[in-house]
Amino acid sequence: MNLSGATSRLNIIVGENDQVYQRPLYEAIVFAAKKYKLSGATVCKGLLSYGAGSNAHSVKVFSLSEDAPMHIQLVDYPERLKDFSDIVRKLMDKAGAGGIITMEAVEVLHYQAPA
């Protein structure tokens, strides 16, 4: 795939403990993106968050409950990401998970597979 110029970034934040189809939700989203042939995905584990439910989540050594925020980023063309966001919404609904999905314009300066 040739990816360059004006593209978009889809940002998805879900909880680490959210599950769908007996696997972590963030993992299901990444594998769905691969199946949908998006250009790539990255998952980062957050340290501290709160959201619509106003519950604070943090990653601490002595924390009783660890449900860290998982931030998934995907870059591709806007129309492909918009379509994929519908799939993500359905996965989130199936998991009964809260979270947020945003999209923003970005410019790809370099995109290349390893040699």
Chimera marker file (.cmm) of the C-alpha trace (Angstrom):
<marker_set name="trace">
<marker id="1" x="0.000" y="0.000" z="0.000" r="1" g="1" b="0" radius="0.5"/>
<marker id="2" x="1.214" y="3.450" z="-0.856" r="1" g="1" b="0" radius="0.5"/>
<marker id="3" x="0.272" y="5.852" z="1.911" r="1" g="1" b="0" radius="0.5"/>
<marker id="4" x="1.263" y="9.490" z="1.564" r="1" g="1" b="0" radius="0.5"/>
<marker id="5" x="0.019" y="13.030" z="1.824" r="1" g="1" b="0" radius="0.5"/>
<marker id="6" x="-3.251" y="13.972" z="3.467" r="1" g="1" b="0" radius="0.5"/>
<marker id="7" x="-4.463" y="11.115" z="5.639" r="1" g="1" b="0" radius="0.5"/>
<marker id="8" x="-6.172" y="10.727" z="9.006" r="1" g="1" b="0" radius="0.5"/>
<marker id="9" x="-5.424" y="9.179" z="12.368" r="1" g="1" b="0" radius="0.5"/>
<marker id="10" x="-8.081" y="7.218" z="14.219" r="1" g="1" b="0" radius="0.5"/>
<marker id="11" x="-7.577" y="7.277" z="18.001" r="1" g="1" b="0" radius="0.5"/>
<marker id="12" x="-9.391" y="4.760" z="20.163" r="1" g="1" b="0" radius="0.5"/>
<marker id="13" x="-9.163" y="4.544" z="23.947" r="1" g="1" b="0" radius="0.5"/>
<marker id="14" x="-10.597" y="1.536" z="25.770" r="1" g="1" b="0" radius="0.5"/>
<marker id="15" x="-9.872" y="-0.205" z="29.064" r="1" g="1" b="0" radius="0.5"/>
<marker id="16" x="-7.211" y="-2.858" z="29.416" r="1" g="1" b="0" radius="0.5"/>
<marker id="17" x="-9.711" y="-5.269" z="31.010" r="1" g="1" b="0" radius="0.5"/>
<marker id="18" x="-12.399" y="-4.879" z="28.322" r="1" g="1" b="0" radius="0.5"/>
<marker id="19" x="-13.011" y="-8.231" z="26.642" r="1" g="1" b="0" radius="0.5"/>
<marker id="20" x="-14.779" y="-9.333" z="23.457" r="1" g="1" b="0" radius="0.5"/>
<marker id="21" x="-14.847" y="-12.870" z="22.026" r="1" g="1" b="0" radius="0.5"/>
<marker id="22" x="-12.620" y="-14.130" z="24.893" r="1" g="1" b="0" radius="0.5"/>
<marker id="23" x="-9.771" y="-11.734" z="24.050" r="1" g="1" b="0" radius="0.5"/>
<marker id="24" x="-8.802" y="-8.210" z="25.035" r="1" g="1" b="0" radius="0.5"/>
<marker id="25" x="-10.833" y="-5.605" z="23.145" r="1" g="1" b="0" radius="0.5"/>
<marker id="26" x="-7.729" y="-3.660" z="22.086" r="1" g="1" b="0" radius="0.5"/>
<marker id="27" x="-6.305" y="-6.855" z="20.569" r="1" g="1" b="0" radius="0.5"/>
<marker id="28" x="-9.560" y="-7.602" z="18.725" r="1" g="1" b="0" radius="0.5"/>
<marker id="29" x="-9.501" y="-4.059" z="17.284" r="1" g="1" b="0" radius="0.5"/>
<marker id="30" x="-5.919" y="-4.448" z="16.015" r="1" g="1" b="0" radius="0.5"/>
<marker id="31" x="-6.650" y="-7.824" z="14.398" r="1" g="1" b="0" radius="0.5"/>
<marker id="32" x="-9.822" y="-6.387" z="12.832" r="1" g="1" b="0" radius="0.5"/>
<marker id="33" x="-7.730" y="-3.519" z="11.409" r="1" g="1" b="0" radius="0.5"/>
<marker id="34" x="-5.279" y="-6.032" z="9.932" r="1" g="1" b="0" radius="0.5"/>
<marker id="35" x="-8.141" y="-8.020" z="8.403" r="1" g="1" b="0" radius="0.5"/>
<marker id="36" x="-9.585" y="-4.758" z="7.019" r="1" g="1" b="0" radius="0.5"/>
<marker id="37" x="-6.108" y="-4.105" z="5.499" r="1" g="1" b="0" radius="0.5"/>
<marker id="38" x="-5.502" y="-0.761" z="7.190" r="1" g="1" b="0" radius="0.5"/>
<marker id="39" x="-1.951" y="0.536" z="6.907" r="1" g="1" b="0" radius="0.5"/>
<marker id="40" x="-1.004" y="-0.264" z="10.525" r="1" g="1" b="0" radius="0.5"/>
<marker id="41" x="-1.921" y="0.019" z="14.175" r="1" g="1" b="0" radius="0.5"/>
<marker id="42" x="-0.117" y="0.832" z="17.416" r="1" g="1" b="0" radius="0.5"/>
<marker id="43" x="-1.318" y="0.177" z="20.959" r="1" g="1" b="0" radius="0.5"/>
<marker id="44" x="0.080" y="2.109" z="23.924" r="1" g="1" b="0" radius="0.5"/>
<marker id="45" x="-0.728" y="1.477" z="27.574" r="1" g="1" b="0" radius="0.5"/>
<marker id="46" x="-1.639" y="4.630" z="29.464" r="1" g="1" b="0" radius="0.5"/>
<marker id="47" x="-0.576" y="5.479" z="32.998" r="1" g="1" b="0" radius="0.5"/>
<marker id="48" x="-3.551" y="7.491" z="34.200" r="1" g="1" b="0" radius="0.5"/>
<marker id="49" x="-6.973" y="8.360" z="32.823" r="1" g="1" b="0" radius="0.5"/>
<marker id="50" x="-10.568" y="9.269" z="33.489" r="1" g="1" b="0" radius="0.5"/>
<marker id="51" x="-13.450" y="9.529" z="31.077" r="1" g="1" b="0" radius="0.5"/>
<marker id="52" x="-17.200" y="9.797" z="30.719" r="1" g="1" b="0" radius="0.5"/>
<marker id="53" x="-17.794" y="7.725" z="33.858" r="1" g="1" b="0" radius="0.5"/>
<marker id="54" x="-15.426" y="9.979" z="35.861" r="1" g="1" b="0" radius="0.5"/>
<marker id="55" x="-13.658" y="6.920" z="37.308" r="1" g="1" b="0" radius="0.5"/>
<marker id="56" x="-9.909" y="7.438" z="37.611" r="1" g="1" b="0" radius="0.5"/>
<marker id="57" x="-7.719" y="4.562" z="36.422" r="1" g="1" b="0" radius="0.5"/>
<marker id="58" x="-4.023" y="4.409" z="37.164" r="1" g="1" b="0" radius="0.5"/>
<marker id="59" x="-1.139" y="1.983" z="36.911" r="1" g="1" b="0" radius="0.5"/>
<marker id="60" x="0.537" y="1.734" z="40.314" r="1" g="1" b="0" radius="0.5"/>
<marker id="61" x="2.451" y="-1.099" z="41.929" r="1" g="1" b="0" radius="0.5"/>
<marker id="62" x="0.049" y="-1.471" z="44.859" r="1" g="1" b="0" radius="0.5"/>
<marker id="63" x="-3.155" y="-0.723" z="42.978" r="1" g="1" b="0" radius="0.5"/>
<marker id="64" x="-6.095" y="-2.983" z="43.891" r="1" g="1" b="0" radius="0.5"/>
<marker id="65" x="-7.610" y="-2.718" z="40.439" r="1" g="1" b="0" radius="0.5"/>
<marker id="66" x="-5.560" y="-2.289" z="37.302" r="1" g="1" b="0" radius="0.5"/>
<marker id="67" x="-7.616" y="-1.293" z="34.292" r="1" g="1" b="0" radius="0.5"/>
<marker id="68" x="-5.178" y="0.912" z="32.440" r="1" g="1" b="0" radius="0.5"/>
<marker id="69" x="-6.280" y="2.919" z="29.417" r="1" g="1" b="0" radius="0.5"/>
<marker id="70" x="-5.245" y="1.352" z="26.105" r="1" g="1" b="0" radius="0.5"/>
<marker id="71" x="-4.688" y="3.882" z="23.307" r="1" g="1" b="0" radius="0.5"/>
<marker id="72" x="-4.930" y="2.463" z="19.787" r="1" g="1" b="0" radius="0.5"/>
<marker id="73" x="-3.763" y="4.609" z="16.857" r="1" g="1" b="0" radius="0.5"/>
<marker id="74" x="-4.392" y="3.821" z="13.193" r="1" g="1" b="0" radius="0.5"/>
<marker id="75" x="-3.336" y="5.929" z="10.207" r="1" g="1" b="0" radius="0.5"/>
<marker id="76" x="-4.949" y="5.556" z="6.784" r="1" g="1" b="0" radius="0.5"/>
<marker id="77" x="-7.166" y="7.457" z="4.386" r="1" g="1" b="0" radius="0.5"/>
<marker id="78" x="-10.167" y="9.184" z="6.015" r="1" g="1" b="0" radius="0.5"/>
<marker id="79" x="-12.915" y="7.222" z="4.259" r="1" g="1" b="0" radius="0.5"/>
<marker id="80" x="-11.324" y="3.867" z="5.213" r="1" g="1" b="0" radius="0.5"/>
<marker id="81" x="-10.941" y="4.933" z="8.854" r="1" g="1" b="0" radius="0.5"/>
<marker id="82" x="-14.496" y="6.265" z="8.997" r="1" g="1" b="0" radius="0.5"/>
<marker id="83" x="-15.797" y="2.893" z="7.772" r="1" g="1" b="0" radius="0.5"/>
<marker id="84" x="-13.551" y="1.053" z="10.233" r="1" g="1" b="0" radius="0.5"/>
<marker id="85" x="-14.795" y="3.193" z="13.133" r="1" g="1" b="0" radius="0.5"/>
<marker id="86" x="-18.218" y="1.543" z="12.648" r="1" g="1" b="0" radius="0.5"/>
<marker id="87" x="-16.586" y="-1.854" z="13.185" r="1" g="1" b="0" radius="0.5"/>
<marker id="88" x="-14.861" y="-0.546" z="16.319" r="1" g="1" b="0" radius="0.5"/>
<marker id="89" x="-18.170" y="0.794" z="17.664" r="1" g="1" b="0" radius="0.5"/>
<marker id="90" x="-19.781" y="-2.610" z="17.181" r="1" g="1" b="0" radius="0.5"/>
<marker id="91" x="-16.881" y="-4.328" z="18.981" r="1" g="1" b="0" radius="0.5"/>
<marker id="92" x="-17.140" y="-1.837" z="21.855" r="1" g="1" b="0" radius="0.5"/>
<marker id="93" x="-20.913" y="-2.402" z="22.074" r="1" g="1" b="0" radius="0.5"/>
<marker id="94" x="-20.441" y="-6.185" z="22.035" r="1" g="1" b="0" radius="0.5"/>
<marker id="95" x="-17.876" y="-5.862" z="24.853" r="1" g="1" b="0" radius="0.5"/>
<marker id="96" x="-20.124" y="-3.492" z="26.826" r="1" g="1" b="0" radius="0.5"/>
<marker id="97" x="-17.104" y="-1.197" z="26.989" r="1" g="1" b="0" radius="0.5"/>
<marker id="98" x="-16.861" y="2.521" z="27.416" r="1" g="1" b="0" radius="0.5"/>
<marker id="99" x="-14.252" y="4.535" z="25.584" r="1" g="1" b="0" radius="0.5"/>
<marker id="100" x="-13.747" y="7.176" z="22.947" r="1" g="1" b="0" radius="0.5"/>
<marker id="101" x="-13.080" y="7.220" z="19.221" r="1" g="1" b="0" radius="0.5"/>
<marker id="102" x="-11.671" y="10.346" z="17.566" r="1" g="1" b="0" radius="0.5"/>
<marker id="103" x="-10.298" y="11.121" z="14.126" r="1" g="1" b="0" radius="0.5"/>
<marker id="104" x="-7.964" y="13.876" z="13.059" r="1" g="1" b="0" radius="0.5"/>
<marker id="105" x="-6.220" y="14.938" z="9.871" r="1" g="1" b="0" radius="0.5"/>
<marker id="106" x="-2.515" y="14.145" z="9.597" r="1" g="1" b="0" radius="0.5"/>
<marker id="107" x="0.081" y="14.291" z="6.843" r="1" g="1" b="0" radius="0.5"/>
<marker id="108" x="2.169" y="11.196" z="6.159" r="1" g="1" b="0" radius="0.5"/>
<marker id="109" x="5.757" y="12.185" z="5.392" r="1" g="1" b="0" radius="0.5"/>
<marker id="110" x="7.192" y="8.660" z="5.123" r="1" g="1" b="0" radius="0.5"/>
<marker id="111" x="5.641" y="5.169" z="5.077" r="1" g="1" b="0" radius="0.5"/>
<marker id="112" x="7.734" y="2.180" z="4.085" r="1" g="1" b="0" radius="0.5"/>
<marker id="113" x="7.948" y="-1.500" z="4.925" r="1" g="1" b="0" radius="0.5"/>
<marker id="114" x="11.311" y="-2.834" z="6.136" r="1" g="1" b="0" radius="0.5"/>
<marker id="115" x="13.675" y="-4.061" z="3.426" r="1" g="1" b="0" radius="0.5"/>
<link id1="1" id2="2" r="1" g="1" b="0" radius="0.2"/>
<link id1="2" id2="3" r="1" g="1" b="0" radius="0.2"/>
<link id1="3" id2="4" r="1" g="1" b="0" radius="0.2"/>
<link id1="4" id2="5" r="1" g="1" b="0" radius="0.2"/>
<link id1="5" id2="6" r="1" g="1" b="0" radius="0.2"/>
<link id1="6" id2="7" r="1" g="1" b="0" radius="0.2"/>
<link id1="7" id2="8" r="1" g="1" b="0" radius="0.2"/>
<link id1="8" id2="9" r="1" g="1" b="0" radius="0.2"/>
<link id1="9" id2="10" r="1" g="1" b="0" radius="0.2"/>
<link id1="10" id2="11" r="1" g="1" b="0" radius="0.2"/>
<link id1="11" id2="12" r="1" g="1" b="0" radius="0.2"/>
<link id1="12" id2="13" r="1" g="1" b="0" radius="0.2"/>
<link id1="13" id2="14" r="1" g="1" b="0" radius="0.2"/>
<link id1="14" id2="15" r="1" g="1" b="0" radius="0.2"/>
<link id1="15" id2="16" r="1" g="1" b="0" radius="0.2"/>
<link id1="16" id2="17" r="1" g="1" b="0" radius="0.2"/>
<link id1="17" id2="18" r="1" g="1" b="0" radius="0.2"/>
<link id1="18" id2="19" r="1" g="1" b="0" radius="0.2"/>
<link id1="19" id2="20" r="1" g="1" b="0" radius="0.2"/>
<link id1="20" id2="21" r="1" g="1" b="0" radius="0.2"/>
<link id1="21" id2="22" r="1" g="1" b="0" radius="0.2"/>
<link id1="22" id2="23" r="1" g="1" b="0" radius="0.2"/>
<link id1="23" id2="24" r="1" g="1" b="0" radius="0.2"/>
<link id1="24" id2="25" r="1" g="1" b="0" radius="0.2"/>
<link id1="25" id2="26" r="1" g="1" b="0" radius="0.2"/>
<link id1="26" id2="27" r="1" g="1" b="0" radius="0.2"/>
<link id1="27" id2="28" r="1" g="1" b="0" radius="0.2"/>
<link id1="28" id2="29" r="1" g="1" b="0" radius="0.2"/>
<link id1="29" id2="30" r="1" g="1" b="0" radius="0.2"/>
<link id1="30" id2="31" r="1" g="1" b="0" radius="0.2"/>
<link id1="31" id2="32" r="1" g="1" b="0" radius="0.2"/>
<link id1="32" id2="33" r="1" g="1" b="0" radius="0.2"/>
<link id1="33" id2="34" r="1" g="1" b="0" radius="0.2"/>
<link id1="34" id2="35" r="1" g="1" b="0" radius="0.2"/>
<link id1="35" id2="36" r="1" g="1" b="0" radius="0.2"/>
<link id1="36" id2="37" r="1" g="1" b="0" radius="0.2"/>
<link id1="37" id2="38" r="1" g="1" b="0" radius="0.2"/>
<link id1="38" id2="39" r="1" g="1" b="0" radius="0.2"/>
<link id1="39" id2="40" r="1" g="1" b="0" radius="0.2"/>
<link id1="40" id2="41" r="1" g="1" b="0" radius="0.2"/>
<link id1="41" id2="42" r="1" g="1" b="0" radius="0.2"/>
<link id1="42" id2="43" r="1" g="1" b="0" radius="0.2"/>
<link id1="43" id2="44" r="1" g="1" b="0" radius="0.2"/>
<link id1="44" id2="45" r="1" g="1" b="0" radius="0.2"/>
<link id1="45" id2="46" r="1" g="1" b="0" radius="0.2"/>
<link id1="46" id2="47" r="1" g="1" b="0" radius="0.2"/>
<link id1="47" id2="48" r="1" g="1" b="0" radius="0.2"/>
<link id1="48" id2="49" r="1" g="1" b="0" radius="0.2"/>
<link id1="49" id2="50" r="1" g="1" b="0" radius="0.2"/>
<link id1="50" id2="51" r="1" g="1" b="0" radius="0.2"/>
<link id1="51" id2="52" r="1" g="1" b="0" radius="0.2"/>
<link id1="52" id2="53" r="1" g="1" b="0" radius="0.2"/>
<link id1="53" id2="54" r="1" g="1" b="0" radius="0.2"/>
<link id1="54" id2="55" r="1" g="1" b="0" radius="0.2"/>
<link id1="55" id2="56" r="1" g="1" b="0" radius="0.2"/>
<link id1="56" id2="57" r="1" g="1" b="0" radius="0.2"/>
<link id1="57" id2="58" r="1" g="1" b="0" radius="0.2"/>
<link id1="58" id2="59" r="1" g="1" b="0" radius="0.2"/>
<link id1="59" id2="60" r="1" g="1" b="0" radius="0.2"/>
<link id1="60" id2="61" r="1" g="1" b="0" radius="0.2"/>
<link id1="61" id2="62" r="1" g="1" b="0" radius="0.2"/>
<link id1="62" id2="63" r="1" g="1" b="0" radius="0.2"/>
<link id1="63" id2="64" r="1" g="1" b="0" radius="0.2"/>
<link id1="64" id2="65" r="1" g="1" b="0" radius="0.2"/>
<link id1="65" id2="66" r="1" g="1" b="0" radius="0.2"/>
<link id1="66" id2="67" r="1" g="1" b="0" radius="0.2"/>
<link id1="67" id2="68" r="1" g="1" b="0" radius="0.2"/>
<link id1="68" id2="69" r="1" g="1" b="0" radius="0.2"/>
<link id1="69" id2="70" r="1" g="1" b="0" radius="0.2"/>
<link id1="70" id2="71" r="1" g="1" b="0" radius="0.2"/>
<link id1="71" id2="72" r="1" g="1" b="0" radius="0.2"/>
<link id1="72" id2="73" r="1" g="1" b="0" radius="0.2"/>
<link id1="73" id2="74" r="1" g="1" b="0" radius="0.2"/>
<link id1="74" id2="75" r="1" g="1" b="0" radius="0.2"/>
<link id1="75" id2="76" r="1" g="1" b="0" radius="0.2"/>
<link id1="76" id2="77" r="1" g="1" b="0" radius="0.2"/>
<link id1="77" id2="78" r="1" g="1" b="0" radius="0.2"/>
<link id1="78" id2="79" r="1" g="1" b="0" radius="0.2"/>
<link id1="79" id2="80" r="1" g="1" b="0" radius="0.2"/>
<link id1="80" id2="81" r="1" g="1" b="0" radius="0.2"/>
<link id1="81" id2="82" r="1" g="1" b="0" radius="0.2"/>
<link id1="82" id2="83" r="1" g="1" b="0" radius="0.2"/>
<link id1="83" id2="84" r="1" g="1" b="0" radius="0.2"/>
<link id1="84" id2="85" r="1" g="1" b="0" radius="0.2"/>
<link id1="85" id2="86" r="1" g="1" b="0" radius="0.2"/>
<link id1="86" id2="87" r="1" g="1" b="0" radius="0.2"/>
<link id1="87" id2="88" r="1" g="1" b="0" radius="0.2"/>
<link id1="88" id2="89" r="1" g="1" b="0" radius="0.2"/>
<link id1="89" id2="90" r="1" g="1" b="0" radius="0.2"/>
<link id1="90" id2="91" r="1" g="1" b="0" radius="0.2"/>
<link id1="91" id2="92" r="1" g="1" b="0" radius="0.2"/>
<link id1="92" id2="93" r="1" g="1" b="0" radius="0.2"/>
<link id1="93" id2="94" r="1" g="1" b="0" radius="0.2"/>
<link id1="94" id2="95" r="1" g="1" b="0" radius="0.2"/>
<link id1="95" id2="96" r="1" g="1" b="0" radius="0.2"/>
<link id1="96" id2="97" r="1" g="1" b="0" radius="0.2"/>
<link id1="97" id2="98" r="1" g="1" b="0" radius="0.2"/>
<link id1="98" id2="99" r="1" g="1" b="0" radius="0.2"/>
<link id1="99" id2="100" r="1" g="1" b="0" radius="0.2"/>
<link id1="100" id2="101" r="1" g="1" b="0" radius="0.2"/>
<link id1="101" id2="102" r="1" g="1" b="0" radius="0.2"/>
<link id1="102" id2="103" r="1" g="1" b="0" radius="0.2"/>
<link id1="103" id2="104" r="1" g="1" b="0" radius="0.2"/>
<link id1="104" id2="105" r="1" g="1" b="0" radius="0.2"/>
<link id1="105" id2="106" r="1" g="1" b="0" radius="0.2"/>
<link id1="106" id2="107" r="1" g="1" b="0" radius="0.2"/>
<link id1="107" id2="108" r="1" g="1" b="0" radius="0.2"/>
<link id1="108" id2="109" r="1" g="1" b="0" radius="0.2"/>
<link id1="109" id2="110" r="1" g="1" b="0" radius="0.2"/>
<link id1="110" id2="111" r="1" g="1" b="0" radius="0.2"/>
<link id1="111" id2="112" r="1" g="1" b="0" radius="0.2"/>
<link id1="112" id2="113" r="1" g="1" b="0" radius="0.2"/>
<link id1="113" id2="114" r="1" g="1" b="0" radius="0.2"/>
<link id1="114" id2="115" r="1" g="1" b="0" radius="0.2"/>
</marker_set>
